[in-house]
């Protein structure tokens, strides 16, 4: 048995948003590394690790047993939030999958969110979809982070239930959902790098769509609007 786990930079940042004494679920737990790390560093924390498929489930069970944490971490096999009982956890982690899938998991399991005070989401793509879900379902974005690791850029969005603060400005809600209301204020070096790359990619997509025999004018207009926002943001680079 080893009493330490080394998390990736990405998962270490996710873990930092869990409070002391967390009672949380990690959906799609990837060998249960995150729950094990948290519970090894906080003997008052407890966790549920959820896995959809048998192979990852068995790997998670092995990790928990290896670290002698079976009394504080339960590994469950099932789809999304269906593994949870209502009111069973106070925090929820969903990391390492796409924003649209995170949104689907939250939509399909919304009845299981009673008692959940904080959701920590780390979408690999389309974080705007997750922000929009939070905005429409009574969760307030209280923290955001953007980081680079091994050539990939990751965004983390933390939302609390019925928090008093509102991170959104009165205008341009759609723009703030795309970039992140807090990231848009901080504008780190990684933030600018991400949106320079996204600007170039979107410009190429628009060029290709304009050459198509049958054009999707509505989609092109939306992309052009986003391209304009990106250009405005990039013009303010420090």
C-alpha angles and dihedrals in degrees: 000000000000120000097209139067124190111217126200117257088255096053092041088059091047090051091051090068094060112096124230110277092025119181100197148154124223110203113206090012102190100221090331089271094144097049091046092048092050095046092047090055097040117039090191093061125097129189148188116212114204126202129178099204133050097237096056089040091057091046090052091049090051092052092049092048092046090058094041092239101129091116093061104027122056119192115210132189116221150088119299116297092350087093090067132083117222112272093009100121136032099202132040129200122195111172140161102028135093124285094242091054092048088052091050092050091051093045094049093045100038092119088061093058096083106125094016106131099176136028119195111196127184107184116189090210138010101023087172090073090057093046090052091052091052091048093051097043107051099267118126120212106238102165138021132181135183122195142164124230129168093345095311128106118218132191123204120199121193120193131182127203113256095343113176098230120085113205095191125096118225095255135051100024091166091053092049091050089054098049100025120256094241097038088051090059096045099041100187126192090260090051091056092045091053094050094045087056093045091049092055093046093048092048089056091048092051091048090053093046091051089055093051119112091230112038126207096216095180092054092045090052091051092049092047089053091052090046089054091051091050091051091050092050094047092050087065094057111140 
